[in-house]
Amino acid sequence: MTDRRRVMTWAATSTRLVVGAAAAAVAVLAVVVGVAAPWPTLTLTLTAAGVEATPAASDTVVSCAGALLALGRNSLDASELQLAADQSVVHASDGATATADTLTPVPSIADDAGAAVYTAAPVDGTASDVAAAGSASLDATDLRGFAASACRPAQMESWLVGGSTATGSADLVLLSNPGDVPATVDLTVYGAQGAQTPTGATGIVVAPGTQRIVALAGIVVGEQAPAVRVTATGAPVTAVLQSSITRTLLPGGVDQIAATSAADTELVIPGVVVTDSAVASADAGATTLVRLLSAQTDTEANVTVAAVDGSSSSTQQVPLHAGVPAELELSGLVAGTYTVTVEAAVAVVGAVWQTTSLGEGADFAWYAQTPEVTGETLVAVPEGPSPTFVATAADAAADIVLEPVTGASDEVTLSVAANGSGQAALVPGAVYRLTTSAAVHATVSYSGDGQLAGIPVWPADAASSVLTVYP
């Protein structure tokens, strides 16, 4: 090899070494820079594919409160329950014919046939809407008044706002299980000391096809203004509170208090009837009270009471302490029908108590908070004095039609202004199909001489909700 070729070969080799070394240096630098510099952030959102499905419609089942019961009539056994007055029930279905059954009372009660249960099968994949409601009245030396209540589907959780365990009260919690499996119920009583779950209030077994009756005073004593949360496991139950009072040996009324399904930041309670006799008794004590509970948080509620005819409206504030029910007296009301609205920053439950008087021949009613009603639903109107449909519209005006299904012949129409209220007379013993053009809250109110009651109107549960099913 010549010297020239050796020089060229060495030069080429040297060049390759230099270039290789430079490349290696660049690679090392890149690694160093890559480690030192922040890596880009990549966020992956994985969404499981879902399929919307509508559950197959099932039977519609509603349970009634049953007869009025008397406690303490047996001097040898003060805890014995006796039948005081049978309940008369009216019902109808917009689908399949509703079949009737009864619940066995526990403990057993002589001559009591048991609370009614109505069941209707779905039609062409759509659940039937079943409406049923009952009423009872009596005038005995230890118990008097008029009570009316709707038959409702069972729930896993509900609230009973009303009643008392103070001296003179004899309140009963009625727990109905129309299903096929046992239910275990816990009662949490909210009172002056907050939430309580005393002995006898937990693990209450309600067998299938039975109505378990529990004396509220047997759970907690001396509570002037309780509220009760009803929680079921195993199977849902329908809860009702029968409330009655005796004042210095004079029976002061009876009612069957509807359960409330959930707390809310706004409560609408239409149809509170203030009678002339109540106005005349106002000097003797409170005749209209609002009871409210915020279960977990301190808050303040605004309570507005407005006459249905638009003649008056006033607002008061009431502080609420967590877990302790509070009562607000609505004084100075003239005779008429009112809507009570409650607004709070947190969810609350509530009801309005109204009495006809505080003397002989008195009766009272607990008006429960009402759910929003849209579209169509059936409304059952049991026998009783002067049943009146009272509706309160939300932000839009509502045109309401009540079409007779059974027991009446004339259609009832009602136009309610936005954020206003209206009322119309109904036929006792009838069932109507309610159709509304906008959302409303409604009550069927009863008022007579020494008789008072109110039934909150619930929406139909005819449509099965659409579920999204994930693999």
C-alpha positions in Angstrom: 0.0 0.0 0.0 1.4 3.4 -0.9 1.8 6.1 1.6 -0.9 8.1 -0.2 -3.4 5.3 0.3 -2.4 4.9 4.0 -3.0 8.6 4.5 -6.4 8.5 2.9 -7.4 5.4 4.8 -6.3 6.9 8.1 -8.1 10.1 7.3 -11.4 8.4 6.5 -11.1 6.3 9.6 -10.4 9.3 11.7 -13.3 11.1 10.2 -15.6 8.2 11.1 -14.3 8.2 14.7 -14.8 12.0 15.1 -18.3 11.9 13.6 -19.3 8.9 15.8 -17.9 10.6 18.9 -19.8 13.7 18.1 -23.1 11.8 17.5 -22.6 10.0 20.8 -22.1 13.3 22.5 -25.3 14.7 21.0 -27.2 11.5 22.1 -25.9 11.9 25.7 -26.9 15.6 25.6 -30.3 14.7 24.4 -30.8 12.2 27.2 -29.7 14.8 29.8 -32.0 17.4 28.3 -34.8 14.9 28.1 -34.5 14.0 31.8 -34.2 17.6 32.9 -37.1 18.9 30.9 -40.7 18.2 31.9 -42.4 15.4 30.1 -45.7 16.2 28.4 -48.7 15.1 30.4 -51.2 12.8 28.6 -54.6 12.4 30.2 -56.7 9.4 29.1 -60.4 9.4 29.8 -61.9 6.0 29.4 -65.7 5.8 29.1 -67.3 2.5 29.2 -69.8 1.9 26.5 -73.3 1.9 27.9 -76.6 0.7 26.6 -79.8 2.5 27.5 -82.6 0.1 28.6 -86.0 0.6 30.1 -86.8 -2.0 32.9 -89.8 -4.1 32.3 -92.9 -2.6 34.0 -94.0 -4.3 37.2 -97.2 -4.5 39.1 -98.4 -1.2 40.7 -99.1 -1.7 44.4 -100.5 0.8 46.8 -101.2 0.3 50.5 -103.8 2.2 52.6 -103.6 3.4 56.2 -106.6 1.3 57.3 -109.1 1.9 60.1 -108.8 4.4 62.9 -107.5 2.7 66.0 -107.9 3.4 69.7 -105.2 2.9 72.3 -105.9 2.6 76.0 -109.5 1.7 76.1 -108.9 -1.4 78.1 -108.2 -0.5 81.7 -106.6 -3.8 82.3 -104.3 -3.5 79.3 -103.5 0.1 78.3 -101.4 -1.1 75.4 -104.3 -3.0 73.7 -105.4 -1.7 70.3 -109.1 -1.6 69.4 -110.9 -0.8 66.2 -112.4 2.7 66.4 -113.8 3.4 62.9 -113.6 1.5 59.7 -112.0 3.2 56.6 -114.1 3.7 53.5 -111.9 3.5 50.3 -112.4 4.7 46.8 -110.1 3.5 44.0 -109.5 3.3 40.2 -106.9 2.2 37.7 -106.1 3.7 34.3 -104.8 0.3 33.1 -105.5 -3.2 34.3 -108.2 -3.7 36.9 -106.9 -3.3 40.4 -107.4 -6.3 42.6 -108.0 -5.8 46.3 -106.3 -7.5 49.3 -105.8 -6.8 53.0 -102.9 -6.7 55.4 -103.0 -8.6 58.6 -102.5 -6.1 61.6 -99.7 -6.9 64.1 -100.6 -7.0 66.9 -104.0 -8.5 66.1 -107.1 -6.3 66.5 -110.5 -7.7 67.1 -113.0 -7.0 64.2 -110.3 -5.3 62.2 -110.3 -6.6 58.6 -106.9 -5.0 57.9 -105.7 -2.2 55.7 -106.5 -2.5 52.0 -103.9 -3.1 49.3 -104.6 -2.6 45.6 -102.5 -4.2 42.8 -102.7 -3.7 39.1 -100.6 -5.4 36.4 -98.9 -3.6 33.6 -100.6 -3.3 30.2 -98.5 -3.6 27.0 -95.3 -2.9 28.9 -96.6 0.1 30.7 -97.3 0.2 34.4 -100.9 0.9 35.4 -101.6 4.1 37.4 -103.6 3.2 40.5 -105.2 5.8 42.7 -106.9 4.9 46.0 -107.7 6.9 49.2 -109.7 6.3 52.3 -111.5 8.3 55.0 -113.0 7.6 58.4 -114.8 9.6 61.1 -116.0 9.1 64.6 -117.2 11.0 67.6 -116.5 9.0 70.8 -115.6 10.1 74.3 -112.0 9.3 73.8 -111.4 9.9 70.1 -113.2 12.1 67.6 -112.6 13.8 64.2 -112.2 13.1 60.5 -109.2 11.5 58.9 -108.4 11.1 55.1 -105.3 9.6 53.6 -104.1 8.3 50.2 -102.9 4.8 49.6 -99.3 4.9 48.6 -96.5 2.8 47.1 -94.0 1.3 49.6 -90.6 3.1 50.0 -87.2 2.3 51.4 -87.0 5.6 53.2 -89.6 8.2 54.2 -90.3 10.9 56.8 -93.2 11.3 59.1 -93.5 15.0 60.2 -96.2 15.6 62.8 -97.7 14.1 66.0 -96.5 14.2 69.6 -95.7 12.0 72.5 -96.5 14.7 75.1 -99.3 14.2 77.6 -102.7 13.6 76.0 -101.3 12.2 72.7 -101.8 8.6 71.6 -99.9 8.4 68.3 -99.3 5.2 66.3 -96.8 4.5 63.5 -98.3 2.2 60.9 -95.8 0.2 58.8 -97.3 -1.8 55.9 -95.4 -4.4 53.9 -97.4 -5.5 50.8 -94.5 -7.4 49.4 -93.4 -11.0 49.5 -90.3 -10.7 51.7 -89.8 -9.4 55.2 -88.8 -5.8 55.8 -86.7 -4.7 58.7 -87.4 -1.1 59.8 -85.4 1.4 61.8 -87.2 4.5 63.2 -85.0 7.5 63.9 -86.8 10.0 66.1 -85.7 13.7 65.9 -86.7 15.7 68.9 -85.5 18.3 71.4 -82.2 16.4 72.0 -81.6 15.7 68.3 -81.7 12.3 66.6 -82.5 9.3 68.7 -82.7 5.6 68.0 -84.0 4.2 71.3 -84.6 0.6 72.2 -87.6 -0.7 70.3 -87.1 1.7 67.4 -84.6 -0.5 65.5 -84.8 -3.9 63.9 -88.6 -3.8 63.7 -89.6 -6.8 61.5 -92.6 -6.3 59.2 -93.6 -9.6 57.8 -94.9 -9.9 54.2 -98.6 -9.1 53.9 -98.8 -7.4 57.4 -99.2 -4.0 58.9 -97.0 -3.5 62.0 -98.4 -1.0 64.5 -96.0 0.7 66.9 -97.0 3.2 69.6 -94.8 6.2 69.2 -94.8 6.9 73.0 -93.4 3.4 73.4 -90.3 4.6 71.6 -89.8 8.1 73.0 -91.7 9.9 75.7 -92.4 13.6 76.1 -91.5 14.9 72.7 -93.7 17.8 71.8 -92.7 18.2 68.2 -91.0 15.0 66.8 -90.2 14.1 63.2 -89.5 10.4 62.4 -87.3 9.0 59.6 -88.4 5.6 58.5 -85.6 3.4 57.0 -86.4 -0.1 55.6 -84.1 -2.9 54.5 -85.1 -6.1 52.8 -88.3 -4.7 51.4 -89.9 -1.2 51.2 -92.8 -0.2 53.5 -95.6 2.3 53.5 -95.5 4.5 56.6 -98.4 6.4 58.1 -98.7 8.2 61.4 -102.1 8.1 63.2 -102.1 11.1 65.5 -104.7 12.0 68.1 -104.9 14.2 71.2 -107.1 14.6 74.3 -107.2 18.0 76.1 -108.5 17.8 79.7 -110.7 14.8 78.9 -111.9 16.3 75.7 -110.9 14.6 72.5 -109.2 17.2 70.2 -109.0 15.5 66.9 -107.5 12.7 64.9 -105.5 12.4 61.6 -103.6 10.0 59.4 -100.4 11.7 58.5 -98.9 11.0 55.1 -95.2 10.1 54.8 -92.9 12.4 52.9 -90.6 10.7 50.5 -87.6 13.1 50.7 -86.3 16.4 52.1 -86.0 19.4 49.7 -84.8 23.0 49.7 -88.3 24.2 48.8 -91.5 22.8 50.3 -94.9 23.6 48.9 -97.9 22.9 51.1 -101.2 24.0 49.5 -104.7 23.7 50.9 -104.3 24.7 54.5 -107.9 25.6 55.6 -108.3 28.1 58.4 -111.9 27.9 59.7 -114.0 30.6 61.4 -114.0 28.5 64.5 -110.2 28.4 64.5 -110.0 32.2 64.2 -112.4 32.5 67.1 -110.2 30.2 69.2 -106.9 32.0 68.4 -106.9 33.8 71.7 -106.8 30.5 73.6 -103.6 29.3 71.9 -101.9 28.5 68.6 -104.2 27.2 65.9 -101.8 27.1 62.9 -98.2 25.8 63.3 -95.4 25.0 60.8 -93.0 22.2 61.9 -89.6 22.0 60.1 -86.5 19.9 60.4 -83.1 20.2 59.0 -81.6 16.8 59.8 -77.8 17.5 59.5 -77.1 21.2 59.1 -77.9 24.5 60.9 -79.8 26.8 58.6 -82.5 29.4 58.3 -85.8 28.9 56.5 -88.1 31.5 55.0 -91.8 30.6 55.5 -94.3 32.3 53.3 -98.0 31.9 53.8 -100.2 33.2 51.0 -104.0 33.2 50.7 -105.2 31.2 47.7 -107.4 34.1 46.6 -104.4 36.3 46.5 -105.7 38.7 49.3 -102.7 38.4 51.5 -99.1 37.1 51.8 -96.4 37.3 54.5 -93.0 35.8 55.1 -91.2 34.9 58.3 -87.8 33.5 59.1 -87.1 30.6 61.4 -83.7 29.4 62.5 -83.2 25.6 62.3 -80.7 23.7 64.4 -79.3 20.5 63.0 -81.4 17.5 64.1 -83.9 19.5 66.2 -87.4 20.1 64.9 -88.7 23.7 65.2 -92.2 25.1 65.1 -93.4 28.5 63.9 -96.8 29.9 64.8 -98.7 31.5 61.9 -100.8 33.9 63.8 -103.3 36.5 62.6 -104.7 34.5 59.8 -108.3 35.2 58.7 -110.6 32.4 57.6 -109.7 31.0 54.2 -107.5 28.6 52.4 -103.7 29.1 52.2 -100.5 27.9 50.6 -97.4 27.6 52.8 -94.0 27.7 51.1 -90.7 27.0 52.8 -87.3 27.9 51.3 -84.0 26.9 52.9 -80.3 26.7 51.8 -80.3 23.0 52.7 -82.9 20.2 52.3 -85.6 20.2 55.0 -88.8 18.3 55.7 -91.9 19.9 57.1 -95.7 20.0 57.6 -98.4 22.4 58.7 -100.8 21.7 61.7 -104.2 23.3 61.7 -107.0 22.9 64.1 -110.7 23.8 63.9 -110.7 25.0 67.5 -109.1 24.2 70.9 -112.4 23.3 72.7 -115.1 20.7 72.5 -115.8 19.1 69.1 -112.4 20.1 67.7 -110.5 18.3 64.9 -107.1 18.9 63.4 -105.2 18.1 60.2 -101.5 17.8 59.4 -100.9 19.1 55.8 -97.8 17.4 54.4 -95.4 18.8 51.9 -96.4 17.9 48.3 -94.3 16.6 45.4 -94.3 18.2 42.0 -97.0 16.9 39.6 -96.6 17.1 35.8 -98.5 15.6 32.9 -101.2 13.1 34.0 -102.1 11.4 37.3 -105.1 9.9 38.9 -106.6 11.6 42.0 -108.8 9.6 44.4 -111.3 11.7 46.5 -112.7 9.6 49.4 -116.0 10.5 51.1 -115.8 13.6 53.4 -117.0 17.2 53.9 -116.5 19.6 51.0 -113.5 18.1 49.2 -111.6 20.8 47.4 -108.7 20.6 44.9 -106.1 23.2 45.7 -103.2 23.7 43.4 -100.1 26.0 43.4 -98.2 26.6 40.1 -94.5 27.0 39.8 -92.8 29.5 37.4 -95.3 28.8 34.6 -99.1 29.2 34.5 -101.0 25.9 34.6 -104.2 24.9 32.9 -105.6 21.9 34.9 -108.4 19.5 33.8 -109.9 17.0 36.2 -111.8 14.4 34.2 -114.0 12.0 36.1 -113.0 8.4 36.0 -115.6 7.1 38.4 -118.1 8.6 40.9 -118.7 11.9 39.1 -120.0 13.1 35.8 -118.8 16.7 35.4 -115.3 17.7 34.3 -113.5 20.3 36.5 -111.2 22.9 35.0 -108.9 25.3 36.8 -106.4 27.9 35.5 -103.6 28.9 37.9 -101.3 31.8 37.4 -97.5 31.4 37.6 -96.5 31.3 41.3 -100.1 31.5 42.2 -102.8 29.2 43.6 -106.3 28.2 42.7 -109.0 25.9 44.0 -112.1 24.0 42.7 -114.8 21.8 44.3 -114.7 18.1 43.8 -117.3 15.3 44.2 -116.7 13.1 47.3 -116.3 9.4 46.4 -115.0 10.1 42.9 -111.7 9.5 41.1 -110.4 12.0 38.6 -107.7 12.0 35.9 -105.7 15.1 36.4 -104.0 16.7 33.4 -101.9 19.8 33.8 -100.0 21.9 31.2 -97.3 22.9 33.7 -95.9 21.7 37.0 -98.1 22.1 40.1 -98.2 21.1 43.7 -101.7 20.1 44.9 -103.8 18.9 47.9 -107.3 17.6 48.3 -108.6 19.5 51.3 -111.6 18.7 53.5 -113.4 21.0 55.9 -116.6 20.7 57.8 -118.1 21.3 61.3 -115.4 19.8 63.6 -113.8 18.0 60.6 -110.5 18.8 58.9 -108.1 16.8 56.6 -105.8 17.1 53.7 -104.4 14.6 51.2 -101.3 15.5 49.2 -101.5 14.7 45.5 -98.7 12.5 44.1 -97.6 12.1 40.5 -98.3 8.8 38.7 -95.5 6.2 38.9 -96.6 4.7 35.6 -93.4 5.2 33.5 -90.3 3.1 34.2 -87.2 5.1 34.3 -84.5 4.6 31.6 -81.4 3.0 32.9 -77.9 2.9 31.3 -76.4 -0.6 31.6 -72.6 -0.9 31.5 -70.7 -4.1 30.7 
